Amino acid sequence: MADPVLQNAYHVLFVGAIIFLAVMLVCCFIRAVRGPKVADRIVATNMIGTIVMVIIAILSLLLKEGYLVDICIIYAMISFLAVIVLTKVYMGVYLERKKKKEEEK
């Protein structure tokens, strides 16, 4: 069994990291809502997914629950697909607007 002082230090480190990541998550959420551009929103959405994955991984270590790593992997796949879909939708809208502007000229 590890030293109790070391375990307490790790616990404080993990909790501090989760708090810091939670603050960063809120900042990314604000960026995703406010924009100003669609590209900023897509990057913020991707960052939110990454931060949530890191929080789940830290919780896995803190709680000593291995199944949380599996949830983290599944969340990574879903987050990746969500960003790809958002990018595809944005590119479609962008190309439509570009085509309309060319037709107007």
DSSP file (Angstrom, degrees, kcal/mol; ACC not computed):
  #  RESIDUE AA STRUCTURE BP1 BP2  ACC     N-H-->O    O-->H-N    N-H-->O    O-->H-N    TCO  KAPPA ALPHA  PHI   PSI    X-CA   Y-CA   Z-CA
    1    1 A M              0   0    0      0, 0.0     2,-0.0     0, 0.0     0, 0.0   0.000 360.0 360.0 360.0 139.8    0.0    0.0    0.0
    2    2 A A        -     0   0    0      1,-0.1     5,-0.0     2,-0.1     0, 0.0  -0.228 360.0 -79.8 -74.8 164.1    1.3    3.4   -0.9
    3    3 A D     >  -     0   0    0      1,-0.1     4,-2.2     2,-0.0     5,-0.2  -0.402  34.0-135.2 -63.0 133.0    2.1    6.2    1.5
    4    4 A P  H  > S+     0   0    0      0, 0.0     4,-2.3     0, 0.0     5,-0.2   0.833 105.5  55.6 -62.6 -31.3   -1.0    8.0    2.8
    5    5 A V  H  > S+     0   0    0      2,-0.2     4,-2.1     1,-0.2     5,-0.1   0.916 108.8  47.2 -65.8 -41.7    0.7   11.4    2.3
    6    6 A L  H  > S+     0   0    0      2,-0.2     4,-2.4     1,-0.2    -1,-0.2   0.896 111.0  51.5 -66.2 -40.3    1.3   10.5   -1.3
    7    7 A Q  H  X S+     0   0    0     -4,-2.2     4,-2.3     1,-0.2    -1,-0.2   0.903 110.1  49.5 -62.7 -40.6   -2.2    9.4   -1.8
    8    8 A N  H  X S+     0   0    0     -4,-2.3     4,-2.4     2,-0.2    -2,-0.2   0.890 109.6  51.8 -65.6 -38.7   -3.5   12.6   -0.3
    9    9 A A  H  X S+     0   0    0     -4,-2.1     4,-2.4     2,-0.2    -2,-0.2   0.917 110.8  47.7 -64.1 -43.2   -1.2   14.6   -2.7
   10   10 A Y  H  X S+     0   0    0     -4,-2.4     4,-2.9     2,-0.2     5,-0.2   0.904 110.3  52.7 -63.4 -40.6   -2.5   12.7   -5.7
   11   11 A H  H  X S+     0   0    0     -4,-2.3     4,-2.5     2,-0.2     5,-0.2   0.935 111.0  46.0 -60.4 -46.7   -6.1   13.3   -4.6
   12   12 A V  H  X S+     0   0    0     -4,-2.4     4,-2.5     1,-0.2    -1,-0.2   0.908 113.4  50.5 -62.6 -41.8   -5.5   17.0   -4.2
   13   13 A L  H  X S+     0   0    0     -4,-2.4     4,-2.4     2,-0.2    -2,-0.2   0.927 112.1  46.3 -62.0 -46.3   -3.8   17.1   -7.6
   14   14 A F  H  X S+     0   0    0     -4,-2.9     4,-2.3     2,-0.2    -2,-0.2   0.920 114.0  47.2 -63.9 -44.8   -6.7   15.2   -9.3
   15   15 A V  H  X S+     0   0    0     -4,-2.5     4,-2.3    -5,-0.2    -1,-0.2   0.909 112.7  50.2 -64.9 -41.3   -9.4   17.3   -7.8
   16   16 A G  H  X S+     0   0    0     -4,-2.5     4,-2.5    -5,-0.2    -1,-0.2   0.899 110.5  49.8 -62.0 -41.1   -7.5   20.5   -8.7
   17   17 A A  H  X S+     0   0    0     -4,-2.4     4,-2.6     2,-0.2    -2,-0.2   0.896 110.3  50.1 -65.2 -40.1   -7.1   19.3  -12.3
   18   18 A I  H  X S+     0   0    0     -4,-2.3     4,-2.1     2,-0.2    -2,-0.2   0.905 111.4  48.6 -65.5 -40.6  -10.8   18.5  -12.5
   19   19 A I  H  X S+     0   0    0     -4,-2.3     4,-2.0     2,-0.2    -2,-0.2   0.930 112.5  48.1 -64.1 -44.9  -11.7   22.0  -11.2
   20   20 A F  H  X S+     0   0    0     -4,-2.5     4,-2.2     1,-0.2    -2,-0.2   0.919 112.8  48.2 -61.3 -44.0   -9.3   23.7  -13.6
   21   21 A L  H  X S+     0   0    0     -4,-2.6     4,-2.2     1,-0.2    -1,-0.2   0.846 107.7  55.8 -66.5 -33.3  -10.7   21.7  -16.5
   22   22 A A  H  X S+     0   0    0     -4,-2.1     4,-1.9     2,-0.2    -1,-0.2   0.902 107.9  48.5 -65.0 -40.0  -14.3   22.5  -15.4
   23   23 A V  H  X S+     0   0    0     -4,-2.0     4,-2.1     1,-0.2    -2,-0.2   0.924 112.2  48.6 -64.2 -43.5  -13.4   26.2  -15.6
   24   24 A M  H  X S+     0   0    0     -4,-2.2     4,-2.4     1,-0.2    -2,-0.2   0.850 107.5  56.5 -64.8 -33.5  -11.9   25.7  -19.1
   25   25 A L  H  X S+     0   0    0     -4,-2.2     4,-2.2     2,-0.2    -1,-0.2   0.906 106.8  48.5 -63.4 -42.2  -15.0   23.8  -20.1
   26   26 A V  H  X S+     0   0    0     -4,-1.9     4,-2.3     2,-0.2    -2,-0.2   0.908 110.5  51.6 -64.6 -41.6  -17.2   26.7  -19.2
   27   27 A C  H  X S+     0   0    0     -4,-2.1     4,-2.1     1,-0.2    -2,-0.2   0.915 110.9  47.7 -61.2 -42.9  -14.9   29.0  -21.2
   28   28 A C  H  X S+     0   0    0     -4,-2.4     4,-2.4     2,-0.2    -1,-0.2   0.876 109.4  53.7 -65.8 -36.6  -15.1   26.8  -24.2
   29   29 A F  H  X S+     0   0    0     -4,-2.2     4,-1.8     2,-0.2    -2,-0.2   0.909 107.8  50.1 -64.5 -40.5  -18.9   26.6  -23.9
   30   30 A I  H  X S+     0   0    0     -4,-2.3     4,-2.9     1,-0.2     5,-0.3   0.918 111.3  49.1 -62.0 -42.5  -19.0   30.4  -23.9
   31   31 A R  H  X S+     0   0    0     -4,-2.1     4,-2.0     1,-0.2    -2,-0.2   0.876 109.4  52.8 -64.6 -36.9  -16.8   30.5  -27.0
   32   32 A A  H  < S+     0   0    0     -4,-2.4    -1,-0.2     1,-0.2    -2,-0.2   0.845 115.5  40.3 -68.0 -32.3  -19.1   27.9  -28.7
   33   33 A V  H  < S+     0   0    0     -4,-1.8    -2,-0.2    -5,-0.2    -1,-0.2   0.905 120.8  40.0 -82.0 -43.6  -22.2   30.0  -28.0
   34   34 A R  H  < S+     0   0    0     -4,-2.9    -3,-0.2     1,-0.2    -2,-0.2   0.785  82.5 160.9 -82.7 -27.8  -20.8   33.5  -28.8
   35   35 A G     <  -     0   0    0     -4,-2.0    -1,-0.2    -5,-0.3    -2,-0.1  -0.755  37.2-157.9  90.4-128.5  -18.7   32.7  -31.8
   36   36 A P  S    S+     0   0    0      0, 0.0     2,-0.3     0, 0.0    -1,-0.1  -0.992  80.8  22.1 -83.1 -19.7  -18.0   35.0  -33.6
   37   37 A K  S  > S-     0   0    0      1,-0.1     4,-1.5     0, 0.0     5,-0.1  -0.719  75.5-119.1-111.7 162.8  -17.4   32.7  -36.5
   38   38 A V  H  > S+     0   0    0     -2,-0.3     4,-2.2     1,-0.2     5,-0.2   0.863 114.5  58.5 -65.5 -35.8  -18.7   29.2  -37.2
   39   39 A A  H  > S+     0   0    0      1,-0.2     4,-2.3     2,-0.2    -1,-0.2   0.886 103.6  52.3 -62.3 -38.1  -15.1   27.9  -37.3
   40   40 A D  H  > S+     0   0    0      1,-0.2     4,-2.4     2,-0.2    -1,-0.2   0.890 109.0  50.6 -62.5 -39.3  -14.6   29.2  -33.7
   41   41 A R  H  X S+     0   0    0     -4,-1.5     4,-2.2     2,-0.2    -2,-0.2   0.890 109.9  49.2 -66.8 -38.9  -17.8   27.3  -32.7
   42   42 A I  H  X S+     0   0    0     -4,-2.2     4,-2.2     2,-0.2    -2,-0.2   0.921 112.4  47.2 -67.0 -43.5  -16.5   24.1  -34.3
   43   43 A V  H  X S+     0   0    0     -4,-2.3     4,-2.4     1,-0.2    -2,-0.2   0.903 112.1  50.9 -64.7 -40.1  -13.1   24.3  -32.6
   44   44 A A  H  X S+     0   0    0     -4,-2.4     4,-2.4     2,-0.2    -2,-0.2   0.890 109.1  51.3 -64.2 -38.7  -14.8   25.1  -29.2
   45   45 A T  H  X S+     0   0    0     -4,-2.2     4,-1.9     2,-0.2    -1,-0.2   0.909 110.8  48.1 -63.9 -41.5  -17.1   22.0  -29.7
   46   46 A N  H  X S+     0   0    0     -4,-2.2     4,-2.0     1,-0.2    -2,-0.2   0.901 111.7  50.2 -63.9 -40.9  -14.0   19.9  -30.4
   47   47 A M  H  X S+     0   0    0     -4,-2.4     4,-2.7     2,-0.2    -2,-0.2   0.874 106.6  54.9 -66.6 -37.3  -12.2   21.3  -27.3
   48   48 A I  H  X S+     0   0    0     -4,-2.4     4,-2.4     1,-0.2    -1,-0.2   0.928 108.5  49.2 -60.4 -44.7  -15.3   20.6  -25.1
   49   49 A G  H  X S+     0   0    0     -4,-1.9     4,-1.9     1,-0.2    -2,-0.2   0.902 111.8  48.5 -61.0 -41.6  -15.2   17.0  -26.2
   50   50 A T  H  X S+     0   0    0     -4,-2.0     4,-2.1     2,-0.2    -2,-0.2   0.917 111.4  49.1 -66.0 -43.4  -11.5   16.7  -25.5
   51   51 A I  H  X S+     0   0    0     -4,-2.7     4,-2.5     1,-0.2    -2,-0.2   0.906 109.8  51.7 -64.1 -40.9  -11.8   18.3  -22.0
   52   52 A V  H  X S+     0   0    0     -4,-2.4     4,-2.4     1,-0.2    -1,-0.2   0.899 108.4  52.2 -62.9 -39.2  -14.7   16.0  -21.1
   53   53 A M  H  X S+     0   0    0     -4,-1.9     4,-2.2     2,-0.2    -1,-0.2   0.912 110.0  48.1 -62.8 -41.3  -12.6   13.0  -22.1
   54   54 A V  H  X S+     0   0    0     -4,-2.1     4,-2.5     2,-0.2    -2,-0.2   0.901 110.6  51.5 -65.9 -40.4   -9.7   14.2  -19.9
   55   55 A I  H  X S+     0   0    0     -4,-2.5     4,-2.5     1,-0.2    -2,-0.2   0.918 110.0  49.1 -62.4 -42.4  -12.1   14.7  -17.0
   56   56 A I  H  X S+     0   0    0     -4,-2.4     4,-1.9     2,-0.2    -2,-0.2   0.903 111.0  50.4 -63.4 -40.3  -13.5   11.2  -17.4
   57   57 A A  H  X S+     0   0    0     -4,-2.2     4,-1.7     2,-0.2    -2,-0.2   0.904 111.2  48.1 -64.7 -40.9  -10.0    9.8  -17.5
   58   58 A I  H  X S+     0   0    0     -4,-2.5     4,-2.9     1,-0.2    -2,-0.2   0.910 110.3  51.7 -66.1 -41.0   -9.0   11.6  -14.3
   59   59 A L  H  X S+     0   0    0     -4,-2.5     4,-2.9     1,-0.2     6,-0.3   0.864 105.2  57.4 -61.8 -34.5  -12.2   10.4  -12.6
   60   60 A S  H  X>S+     0   0    0     -4,-1.9     5,-1.4     1,-0.2     4,-0.9   0.913 111.6  41.1 -61.6 -42.3  -11.2    6.9  -13.6
   61   61 A L  H  <5S+     0   0    0     -4,-1.7    -2,-0.2     3,-0.2    -1,-0.2   0.908 116.3  49.3 -70.2 -41.8   -7.9    7.3  -11.8
   62   62 A L  H  <5S+     0   0    0     -4,-2.9    -2,-0.2     1,-0.2    -3,-0.2   0.901 120.7  34.1 -66.1 -42.1   -9.5    9.1   -8.8
   63   63 A L  H  <5S-     0   0    0     -4,-2.9    -1,-0.2    -5,-0.2    -2,-0.2   0.540 101.9-129.8 -90.7  -7.7  -12.3    6.6   -8.3
   64   64 A K  T  <5 +     0   0    0     -4,-0.9     2,-0.5    -5,-0.2    -3,-0.2   0.918  58.0 144.3  56.1  47.0  -10.2    3.6   -9.4
   65   65 A E    > < -     0   0    0     -5,-1.4     3,-0.9    -6,-0.3     4,-0.3  -0.957  35.6-167.1-119.3 111.7  -12.9    2.4  -11.8
   66   66 A G  T >> S+     0   0    0     -2,-0.5     3,-1.3     1,-0.2     4,-0.8   0.764  80.7  69.7 -70.4 -27.0  -11.7    0.9  -15.0
   67   67 A Y  H 3> S+     0   0    0      1,-0.3     4,-1.7     2,-0.2    -1,-0.2   0.745  85.9  69.9 -66.8 -20.7  -15.0    1.0  -16.9
   68   68 A L  H <> S+     0   0    0     -3,-0.9     4,-2.1     1,-0.2    -1,-0.3   0.795  91.9  59.0 -66.7 -26.5  -14.8    4.8  -17.1
   69   69 A V  H <> S+     0   0    0     -3,-1.3     4,-2.1    -4,-0.3    -1,-0.2   0.896 103.9  50.9 -67.8 -38.4  -11.9    4.4  -19.5
   70   70 A D  H  X S+     0   0    0     -4,-0.8     4,-2.3     2,-0.2    -2,-0.2   0.909 109.9  49.7 -62.7 -41.6  -14.2    2.5  -21.8
   71   71 A I  H  X S+     0   0    0     -4,-1.7     4,-2.7     1,-0.2    -2,-0.2   0.890 108.6  54.0 -62.9 -38.7  -16.8    5.3  -21.5
   72   72 A C  H  X S+     0   0    0     -4,-2.1     4,-2.0     2,-0.2    -2,-0.2   0.899 108.2  48.6 -62.4 -41.7  -14.0    7.7  -22.3
   73   73 A I  H  X S+     0   0    0     -4,-2.1     4,-1.9     2,-0.2    -2,-0.2   0.917 112.2  48.1 -65.7 -43.3  -13.2    5.8  -25.5
   74   74 A I  H  X S+     0   0    0     -4,-2.3     4,-2.2     1,-0.2    -2,-0.2   0.916 111.1  51.2 -63.0 -42.4  -16.8    5.7  -26.6
   75   75 A Y  H  X S+     0   0    0     -4,-2.7     4,-2.8     1,-0.2    -1,-0.2   0.870 106.2  55.8 -62.8 -36.2  -17.2    9.4  -25.9
   76   76 A A  H  X S+     0   0    0     -4,-2.0     4,-2.3     2,-0.2    -1,-0.2   0.917 108.4  47.3 -62.4 -43.1  -14.1   10.1  -28.0
   77   77 A M  H  X S+     0   0    0     -4,-1.9     4,-2.3     2,-0.2    -2,-0.2   0.921 114.0  46.6 -64.4 -43.6  -15.6    8.3  -31.0
   78   78 A I  H  X S+     0   0    0     -4,-2.2     4,-2.3     1,-0.2    -2,-0.2   0.909 112.8  49.9 -65.7 -41.7  -18.9   10.2  -30.6
   79   79 A S  H  X S+     0   0    0     -4,-2.8     4,-2.1     2,-0.2    -1,-0.2   0.902 110.0  51.0 -63.5 -41.5  -17.2   13.5  -30.2
   80   80 A F  H  X S+     0   0    0     -4,-2.3     4,-2.1     1,-0.2    -2,-0.2   0.930 111.2  47.5 -61.7 -46.1  -15.1   12.9  -33.3
   81   81 A L  H  X S+     0   0    0     -4,-2.3     4,-2.5     1,-0.2    -1,-0.2   0.879 109.5  54.1 -63.8 -37.4  -18.2   12.1  -35.3
   82   82 A A  H  X S+     0   0    0     -4,-2.3     4,-2.5     1,-0.2    -1,-0.2   0.914 109.4  47.1 -63.7 -42.1  -20.0   15.1  -34.0
   83   83 A V  H  X S+     0   0    0     -4,-2.1     4,-2.3     2,-0.2    -1,-0.2   0.896 111.8  51.0 -67.4 -38.9  -17.2   17.5  -35.1
   84   84 A I  H  X S+     0   0    0     -4,-2.1     4,-2.4     2,-0.2    -2,-0.2   0.921 111.6  47.4 -63.5 -43.6  -17.0   15.8  -38.5
   85   85 A V  H  X S+     0   0    0     -4,-2.5     4,-2.6     2,-0.2     5,-0.2   0.922 111.9  49.9 -64.5 -44.2  -20.8   16.2  -39.0
   86   86 A L  H  X S+     0   0    0     -4,-2.5     4,-2.5     1,-0.2    -1,-0.2   0.905 111.6  48.9 -61.1 -40.6  -20.7   19.9  -37.9
   87   87 A T  H  X S+     0   0    0     -4,-2.3     4,-2.6     2,-0.2    -1,-0.2   0.914 110.8  50.0 -65.7 -42.4  -17.8   20.5  -40.3
   88   88 A K  H  X S+     0   0    0     -4,-2.4     4,-2.2     2,-0.2    -2,-0.2   0.920 112.3  47.4 -61.2 -44.2  -19.6   18.9  -43.2
   89   89 A V  H  X S+     0   0    0     -4,-2.6     4,-2.3     2,-0.2     5,-0.2   0.929 112.9  49.1 -63.5 -45.0  -22.8   20.9  -42.5
   90   90 A Y  H  X S+     0   0    0     -4,-2.5     4,-2.6     1,-0.2    -2,-0.2   0.910 110.4  50.0 -62.2 -42.3  -20.7   24.1  -42.3
   91   91 A M  H  X S+     0   0    0     -4,-2.6     4,-2.6     2,-0.2    -1,-0.2   0.893 109.9  51.4 -64.8 -38.5  -18.9   23.4  -45.5
   92   92 A G  H  X S+     0   0    0     -4,-2.2     4,-2.0     2,-0.2    -2,-0.2   0.927 112.4  45.2 -62.9 -45.1  -22.2   22.7  -47.3
   93   93 A V  H  X S+     0   0    0     -4,-2.3     4,-2.3     2,-0.2    -2,-0.2   0.907 113.2  51.4 -64.4 -41.8  -23.7   26.0  -46.1
   94   94 A Y  H  X S+     0   0    0     -4,-2.6     4,-2.3     1,-0.2    -2,-0.2   0.919 110.3  47.7 -61.9 -45.0  -20.5   27.9  -47.0
   95   95 A L  H  X S+     0   0    0     -4,-2.6     4,-2.3     2,-0.2    -1,-0.2   0.873 110.5  52.4 -66.4 -36.4  -20.5   26.4  -50.5
   96   96 A E  H  X S+     0   0    0     -4,-2.0     4,-2.3     2,-0.2    -2,-0.2   0.924 111.0  46.9 -63.5 -44.4  -24.2   27.3  -51.0
   97   97 A R  H  X S+     0   0    0     -4,-2.3     4,-2.2     1,-0.2    -2,-0.2   0.899 111.9  50.6 -63.8 -40.1  -23.6   30.9  -50.0
   98   98 A K  H  X S+     0   0    0     -4,-2.3     4,-1.9     1,-0.2    -1,-0.2   0.907 110.4  49.6 -64.2 -41.1  -20.5   31.2  -52.2
   99   99 A K  H  X S+     0   0    0     -4,-2.3     4,-1.9     1,-0.2    -2,-0.2   0.897 110.0  51.2 -65.1 -40.7  -22.6   29.8  -55.1
  100  100 A K  H  X S+     0   0    0     -4,-2.3     4,-1.9     1,-0.2    -2,-0.2   0.894 109.3  50.5 -63.1 -40.8  -25.4   32.3  -54.5
  101  101 A K  H  X S+     0   0    0     -4,-2.2     4,-1.2     1,-0.2    -1,-0.2   0.884 110.0  50.0 -65.5 -38.2  -22.9   35.2  -54.4
  102  102 A E  H  < S+     0   0    0     -4,-1.9    -1,-0.2     1,-0.2    -2,-0.2   0.872 110.2  50.5 -67.6 -36.3  -21.4   34.1  -57.7
  103  103 A E  H  < S+     0   0    0     -4,-1.9    -2,-0.2     1,-0.2    -1,-0.2   0.842 106.4  55.5 -69.0 -33.9  -24.9   33.9  -59.3
  104  104 A E  H  <        0   0    0     -4,-1.9    -1,-0.2     1,-0.3    -2,-0.2   0.808 360.0 360.0 -69.7 -28.8  -25.8   37.4  -58.1
  105  105 A K     <        0   0    0     -4,-1.2    -1,-0.3    -5,-0.1    -2,-0.2   0.471 360.0 360.0 -78.2 360.0  -22.7   38.9  -59.8
